[in-house]
């Protein structure tokens, strides 16, 4: 049996919406479906303003532009994240400052965040790993104390909650991804959430997103032409992609419940191994309601993890590790970091194993994964 790491969950709505978008004739950005998706996110999640983008990466880049980074400004973030988080800062002449993660949920450690703050610190980018919220109470309190901006990297966190608030809506800005690997996908896509009441910030975001022009006024019919008024780029996605995404978001709760069901089966199956001291299961803090993006476990050593990973792959199960820490990457070394600088992050990366998780996973597929894990762990 071959079990992929992820599988899309489509309904008939996606096809119906795409055909409708084709019939409407506007395939470029900011058409009928883009407006509907933005409205859904704003209404369902309570976001101030949702601006659809071509990727989560572009949402992060826009947020970095909006906080007005200047050369040498420092932005604190975990090393255990994708390169887009750091690149958004580097592209705006800022300096990423990497912090440790907490071993129980692999989210940024607020204690280390506070330790790393200097007079050059401008912002914090918490990353909601696996769709589980960071300790946003602590992070927002630290930001308030030091007068810092906060950008939530909620690429994996769409539809997850922290103390009843949707991830991405808690800080100044939130960044979503709708990449093919995410819970709700249109292949490529993202969103920037502007959670401030400052209309000037929203206007600036609109200009950046529309290639530095006031085209959004033209699209709304407020003006009969538009002009180049500032710097920006092309960040608006095709309406075809938004047609797919609308169907996904309208089916969001069903997708989440199906993912949750798989997570619960895994958790029940792996608890005996945790009691035996073979591994640690990911922890979900009481104040968090995740979107069940990932199920991960952490073995005691890299050798154990590598053995289990290799054997599961040999059995046709697409288990995998995850991020290689940014601080120990070639780029991180160029920035002056050494492999031993963040030991908790490094151990987590070396010992973590992700298991296939997708809605529509059959009982037979789940049984095969769990039985295969039992066989492999029994051979350790």
N, C-alpha and C positions, 0 to 999 in steps of 0.2 A: 504493500500500500504506500502511495506517495501522498504526503500531507504538506501543503504549502504553508509558509509562515502567515500569509494573509490571503484573503479572497474577498472580492467585492460582493456586496449584497445589493443586487439590482431588483427593481420592480418594473412593472410596465410603465410607470410614470416617467422614468428617464427618457425612454424612447418617444413617448407621446410628447413630452416637452421639447425634445430636440426637433421633432418634425414640425411642431408649432412654431419654434424659433426660426426654422428655415422658411416657413410660410410667411412669417412676419417680415422677413427680408433684411433684418438688421443683425449682422453677425459680429460686428465690432462691439466695443464696450459701451456700457451704460444704456442698454436697451431695456425692454420690458422685464426680462428675467433678472437682470442685475438689480433693478429697483425693487423687485419682489423679494429677492434674497436679502438685500440690505434691510428692508422693512421687517422681515421675519426675525433677523438677528437683533435688531433694535427692540422690537416688541417682546420677543420671547425671552431674551437675555437681560433686558433692561440696560442695554448699551446706550451711551450718549449719542454717538454717531458711528455707523458702520460703513466704512469705505472698502469696497471689494477690490482686491489686488490680484495680480497674476501669480503670486506665491506668498507663502509665509515669510520667505526671505525678503521679499520686497516690502512687506508690512513692517518688518524690523528695520529695514533701511529708512523707510519713511519716518518711523518713530524716532530714529537716531537723528535725522535731519530736523525734526520738530523741536527737539530739546536744545538745539543750538550749540552743539559741541564745537569747541575750539581746540586747536592743536595742543596736545598734552593733557586734555581733560581725561580723567579716569572714569571708567565705568565698570562696576563690580558685577561679576557673573560667575556661575559655576564653570569649572573646566569640563565637567561631565555634561556636554551638550554638543549640538551640531555646529559646524563651522560658521553657519549663517549668523549665529548670535554674536560671535566675535567680529565677523567681517562687516556687519552693519556699523559697528563702532569704528573699525579701522578705515573704512571707506569715507567716514566723516572726520578723519584725522584725530580721533580719540584713541585712548589706550585701554584695552581690556585688562582688567585685574581679576585673576582667577581665585576663587575661594573653594573651601572644602564643602563636601556634601555630608548629610547625615546618613549613616549606614542603613537605617531602618527603612527609609523611603527614597533615598538618593536625590533628595532635594537640597538646595543650598542651605548651609548651616548659618543661621542668623548670628551666632556668636562670632564666627569667622568673618562674616560681612562687617560687623562692627569693628573688629580688629584691623581690617584692611582699609578703613576710611582714612583719607588724608585731606589736606587742604585743597588738593586737586580733584577730589572725587566730585563728579557731576550727577551720576545716576546709578541705579541698581537695576539689573535685569534678572529677576528670578525666573527659573525655568520649571514649569509644572511637569515633572518627569512622569511618564506613564499615565498621564491624565489625573494624577493625584496632586492636590493643591499644596503649594509651599506654605510655610508658616507666615501668612500674610499679615497677621496682627503684629507680629514682631518686626517684620520687614517694613511695614508702613510706619510703625512707630519710630524705627531707626531713621527712615527717610525724613520724617517730620522733624525729628531732633536735629538733624544735620542739614536740613533744607535741600534735600536731594529729590530728583525726579525718579519715578519708577515706571519701567516698561515690563509688562508681563509677557514673557515668551510662553504663550499658551498654545503653541503649535500642536501639541498632543492633547490639549486640555479642553477642546470644544465640548460643551455640555456638561463638564465637570463643575462641581461647586465647592466653595469653602465658606463655612458658616452660612449656608443658604444663598450666598452670592455666586453668580457664575464666574468661573475663571476667565480672566481677560477684561472683566468689568470693574475690578477692585482698584487698580492703580490708575495713573495718569493715562496710560495707553495699554492696549492689549493687542496681541498679534496672534492670529489664527492661521492654520494651514489646512488646506483641503487636498493635499497631495495624495497620490494613489495609495500610499501606505497608511493613510489616516482613517479613522472610523467612518467619517462622512466625506466622500471624495468626489471630485470631478476630474481627476487626473492631475491637473495642476491648478492651483488657485489659493487664495488667502484672503484675509481681511484685516484691516487696521481699525481698531476700536478707539475712538477718542472719547474719553470719559470725563472731559472737562466741560464746564458750561461756557468757557471762553469762546465766543464766536470767532474771534480772530484766529485762534488755533485751528478751528475747523476750516476756515477759509484758506489758511496757509496750507493745510493738508490737501484741500481740493486743488489748489494751484500746483503743488508738488506732483500730485497724482496725474494731472492733466498736462504734463510736459511744460509746466511753468506758465500755463495760460489760465484765463478765466473762462474756459470752455464750458464749465458746469453751469454758468449763468446762461449761456447760449442754449444749452440742452434743456434748461428749464423754461426757456422762452422769455427770460428777463431782458435779454439784449439781442440785437439782430446781427451781431458779429462779436468775435472774441479776439483778444490780444495776448501777446507774450508779455508777462508782467514780472516774472521771477524765474529762478532756476527750478527745474523739475525733471521728470522723466515720464516714460510711458508705463503706467502701473495698472491700467484698467483692463480687466480680463474680457475675453470674448463672451458675448451673450449666449453662445452655444454652451460654453462651460457652465454658465450660471443656470441654464435650463436644466442641466444634469444635477447641479448642486441643489436647486430648489426641491427636486424630488427626494434627494437624499435627506435634506433637513426636515422636510415634511414627514419623513419616516424615521426621524431621529430616535424617538423613544423606543420604537420596536427594535431598531438596531442595537441600542444600548442594552435593552433587556436580554436580548439574545447573547450579547457579549458577556453580560453579567452572569448568565447561566453557565457559560463555559468556565468563567473565572471561579465560580463557586465549586464546580466539580473538581477543578485543578486543586484548589485550596484544600478541600477535604481529602483529596488523594495524597497531598504532600505533607500534611500535618504530622503523620507518623514519622516521616524522615526528619522533620524538624525536632520532634521529641527525642529522636535517637542521636541528635547532634550531627547529622550528616550534612545539613544545609540550613539556610535561613530563608523564610518566605517573605516576600514583600509585605510591608505593613501599611495599612491605610489608617491615618489618624482619625480619631472620633469625629473631629470637626469637618472632615472631608467626605464628599460624595463623588467618587471618581466616575469617569466614563468608560473604565475597563479597557483602556487602549492596549495595555501590555500585561502579561503575567510573567513575572520573573522570580527566579530563586538565586541564591548566592551560596556557592559551595565554599568549603573551608580553605581550599587551595586551588591554584590555577591548574595544577596537574589533574585534580579530580574533575574540574569543570571541562578541561580539554578532552579528557577521556570520554565523559558522558556526551559531550557535543559531537565528537567524532563518531561514536557508536550510534547515536540517534540519527545523524546524517546518513550513516551507512544503511540504516533501516528505512530510509526514505522520508524521514521526518525533518522538516526544515527548521530545526532549532537553531539558535544563533546567539552570538554575544551581541554587544551593542557598541556604544561610543568608545573610541580610543581617545583618552583625555586630551583636550586641546593643549594643555600646558606641556605635555610630554611629546607632542607632535613635532615634526620638523619646523613648522611655523612658530610653535611655542618656544622651541629652543632658540630660534632667532631672536625672540623677544627677551631672552635671558633666563627662562625657566629651566629648572633641572628636574629630572625624573622623580627625585625624592621629595619635592616641595609639597606635594599633596598626597600623603600616604593613604588616607581613607579612600580618596577618589581612585587611586591606582589599584588598590586591593579590590574594590568593587568592580572595576572594569575587567580585571583579570579573572574574577571568580563568578561573574554574572552569567546566567543562562536564561534566554527567553524561549518560551514554548509557543507553538502555533496557536493563534487565537483569532477567530473570526465568526461572525454571525452565520448561522446555517451549518455550523460544524455538527456532523452527525454523531450519534452515539457510538457507532462503529469506529469512527475516526478518533474520538476521544478515548475510547477503550484501548485502541491500538497504541496511542501515545502513552497513556498511563501504564499499560502493560510493558511497553518497551522500556520505559524509564525504570520500572521495577526490575526488569531483567538486567539492565545496565548497572544500576546501583548495586544489585546483588553481586555483580562481578567485580566491584571495587576492592 
